[in-house]
Amino acid sequence: MTIYQSLFSVGERFAGKHTLFKWGFNLSPMYRTSTARIISVSPDLHHVSVRLPIGFRNRNYVGSIFGGSMFAAVDPIPMVQLINILDNDYVVWDKSAHIRFKAPAREDLYADFSYSDDEIANIRQRVAEENEFEFVKSTQLTCYQRERTFCEVHKTIYVASKDFYRQKATARRG
């Protein structure tokens, strides 16, 4: 269990998961360096919104938001969000990411992360049938009105049953 997971489990006694998710990210050094901030989290954790303001800490040589800040702003959210939606019987990992810059960002950017009830049910069903499952989750960094997209990030996420994952790890070592 990581320090973040330990703090989260202690914090659950005092605040809702969605509050801990928001403030845990916003206060953690690993996320703060992205310069992004989580602005809202639904009580069921199925929807998260992020704001990436442009400023001196993330402006690049040509005056737009540094691509690394864009990626760092969205990188951990889908995986950690899913870990907290699913129960402890699952292992969730990021497998890969593809980022596509569409236009220079010279204004604050926004991203929304959502998992529908159907998506969660499908993930549980696929893992029950296949023991492990990979899928791609896409996110767009947009302007405030969500009418212009500056960057797209496609993340491949791996989900497995914890028992299957342990057996697979043991077989690799053995």
N, C-alpha and C positions, 0 to 999 in steps of 0.2 A: 504494500500500500504506500503510495507516494505521500509527501507532506500535504499536497493539495487535497487528496482524497481523505486524509485524516482530518484536516481542518473542516472539510465539507461535512463529514459524518458527525463531528462535534457540533458544528454550526446548525445542523438540521434540528437540533433540540430547541433552538431559539428563534429560527427564522425559516420561512418557506424555501424550498429548493430553488425556485425562480429568483428569489432575492439573493441567495448565496451564489447562484450562477453568475448573476450580474456583477455583484461586488467582488466576488472571487476573481473574475477575469479583470475587472477594472483596477483592482489593487495589486494583482500579481505582476512581478517584474517582467516575466516573460511576455506578457501581453502589453503592458504599458509601453514597452519599447517600440511597438508597432505604431504608436500614437493614436490608435483607434480606441473608441470606447463603446461598450454595449449600452444602448439607450433604453431598450425594453426587452423583457422576457415574459412570455405568457406563463400563467401559473402551472400549466401542464408541460412546459418546456418545449412545446411543439413549434413555437415561433420566437425567433430572436432577431432583433434589429441592431445594427451597428452603424456608427458614424465615424468617418475618417476625415477629420478637419485638415485642411492644408495649412501648413505653418513652417516656421524656420527649421524645425526638427525633421521634416520629411520632404522638403522641397529639394528637387535635384538641380543639376547644372543649368537646365533650360527653363526652370521655373515651374515645372509641373510636379505632381506628387511622385516621389520615388517608387518605382515598381515593387521594390522589396517591401515597402510599407503597405502597399496594396495587398500583396500576397499575405504578409504577416497578419493583416487585419482580419482576413477571412480563413486562414489556414486551420486553426485549431477548432473552430466553432462546430462544424458538422459532426466531427468525431466525438467531441466531448458532450455535445448536445445529445447524441444518440446513446452514448454510454449512460447518461443520466435518465434517459427515457426508458431504456430497457432495464431489466433487473440484473442481478449479479450472476445469472446463469449464462451470460454471454461475454465473449471477448470481442472487442471492437478495435480495429487498427486502421490508420491511413495507409494505403498501399502506394498511391502515386497521385501526382497532381499535374495538371496542364493549365497554364495561364496564357491568356490571349489579351494583349493590350489593343484596344480599339481606337482610342483617342487620348491625347495628353489631358490630364486632369488638372485644371487650374482653379478648382472650386472644391468645396467639401463633398465627400462621397458618402453614399449610403448603401448598405447591403442588408438583405432580409434572408433569413434561413428558416425554412419550414419543413416539418415532417407532418404529413396527414395521418389520420388514424388508419386509413387504408394502406399507406406505405409501411407503417409499423406492423400492421397485421401481416402484410406480405413478407416482410423481413423475418418475422417470427415463423411463418409457415415455411418459407424456403429453408431456413436453418433447421427446422424440425424434419424436413424431408431430405435435405442434402448434407446436413451437419455444418456446412460452411457456405458462404455466399458472398459475392462481391457485386457492388453496384456503383454507379457514378452519380454523384450529387453535384449539381451546378449552381453557381452563385454569380450574380452580376453586381458590380460596383457601379452605381448610377448617381445621377444628380438627385437633388431633394425631391423633385416631382416624379422621379422614376421614368422620365421620358427619354433620357439619353444614357446609353451604356458606355462606360469608359474602359471597362475591363471585365473579362469573364474568367472564372476559375472553375475547372472541372476536377473533382476529387474522386478517386476510386477508393471506396471504403470496404473493408473486409469485416465480416461478422461471422462468428462461429459459436457453437455451443461450447461452454467452458470444458466439459468433459471430453469432447472430441479434440479440442485444442491441446489439452494436456496429453491425451493419447498420442497425438501427432508429434508433439514435442518430444515425448519419451521415445518414440520410434526413431526419430532423427538422431537422438543421442546414442541410442542403443546399437 
